[in-house]
Structure formats: C-alpha cells, structure tokens
Amino acid sequence: MKTVLRTVRLIFLALLPGQRKPGTPPEPGDAADPGLQDTGEPAGRGQSAAGGPARARSGPGEVERCEPEDIRGGMAHLANSRGELRLLFPGCLAIAAPALLFRLKREGFSRCTVAASKEGLLVQGMR
C-alpha cells in the first residue's frame, strides 16, 4: 500500500509541480538563488546562500536518490553541473513514468528515459 501511495504522490507532483512551500529557502542552483556566482556554484564553502548546508550534487554517472516531494517546483535544480539528471525514486511503480517524462520534457530536458527496477524508478535526462 505504501508503494501505491508514493507512486500516486509522485504522479500528482509531476503533473502539478506548483511552487516550493512558503518559507522554504531556495536550493543551491535554483534560478532565484542569489548566492550563485558566474560559475553556477553556490557561494561559500559547504553552505547555501540561505546559510544552510549545501545540497550535494551528483557527479557524472552517479544516481541521486529522491523523494517525490523533491520535484516540487521543478526538476532543474536536481541536475548536476553538466545539465545531466539521474534520479532514483525508491518504492515508486512504473505507472508514474509517463507523468515524469511529461514533466521532464516540459522543463526542457532531452534524451529522457524512465526505467523501472526493483528499487524504484530511475529517471534520466539532459539539458
């Protein structure tokens, strides 16, 4: 039952991404993040512009585990510095794949794929 609920939540958030919750600081890499420098890296060492710990970015070929709530407000902030997106949504069913592909294409990603595995959904795309 938990898997079904996680999947429904993921579909809902993919189709209606909405905005981040009020009062939530922007993630490093968001377009609204004032701490970005010309290099695209957050200002300071290990801290975001809001003063909290910086979110670890996955390197080339690495998969980042995500919760459905992480895509609220879009998926662009989850891409690495090369514009590659590799996410694993653990415990989600394959029925959410079309909704995720729709969201990725809507946000300008290309070469998008979603693969189902025992662990969950592996989402890949490139900007």
Residue pairs with C-beta under 8 A, 6 or more apart in sequence:
2 91
3 91
3 92
3 93
4 93
6 68
6 89
6 91
6 92
7 92
7 93
7 95
7 96
9 68
9 69
10 68
10 71
10 89
10 92
10 96
10 99
10 100
10 121
11 95
11 96
11 99
13 68
13 69
13 71
13 72
14 71
14 96
14 99
14 100
14 102
14 103
15 99
15 102
15 103
17 71
17 72
17 73
17 74
17 103
18 72
18 73
19 72
19 73
20 26
20 72
20 73
21 72
25 48
25 49
25 50
25 52
26 32
26 33
26 48
26 49
26 50
27 33
27 48
27 55
27 77
28 35
28 36
28 42
28 48
28 49
28 54
28 55
28 77
29 36
29 40
29 42
29 55
29 57
29 76
29 77
29 79
30 76
30 77
31 76
33 42
33 48
33 49
34 49
35 42
35 43
35 44
35 48
35 49
35 50
36 42
36 43
36 49
37 43
40 81
41 81
42 48
42 49
42 54
43 49
44 54
46 53
46 54
47 53
47 54
48 54
48 55
57 64
57 80
57 81
58 64
58 80
58 86
59 80
60 80
60 82
60 84
61 86
62 80
62 86
63 86
63 87
63 88
63 122
64 78
64 86
64 87
64 88
65 87
65 88
65 90
66 78
66 87
66 88
66 89
67 89
68 89
68 92
70 78
71 78
71 103
74 107
75 85
75 87
75 103
75 104
75 107
75 109
75 125
76 107
76 108
76 127
78 85
78 87
79 85
79 125
79 127
80 86
83 126
83 127
84 124
84 125
84 126
84 127
85 104
85 109
85 123
85 124
85 125
85 126
85 127
86 122
86 123
86 124
87 122
87 123
87 124
88 119
88 120
88 121
88 122
88 123
89 96
89 120
89 121
89 123
90 119
90 120
91 119
91 120
92 120
92 121
93 116
93 121
94 114
94 116
94 121
96 114
96 121
97 114
97 116
97 121
100 114
100 121
100 123
101 112
101 114
104 112
104 123
104 125
105 112
108 127
109 125
109 126
109 127
110 125
110 126
110 127
111 124
111 125
111 126
112 123
112 124
112 125
113 123
113 124
113 125
114 121
114 122
114 123
114 124
115 121
115 122
115 124
116 122
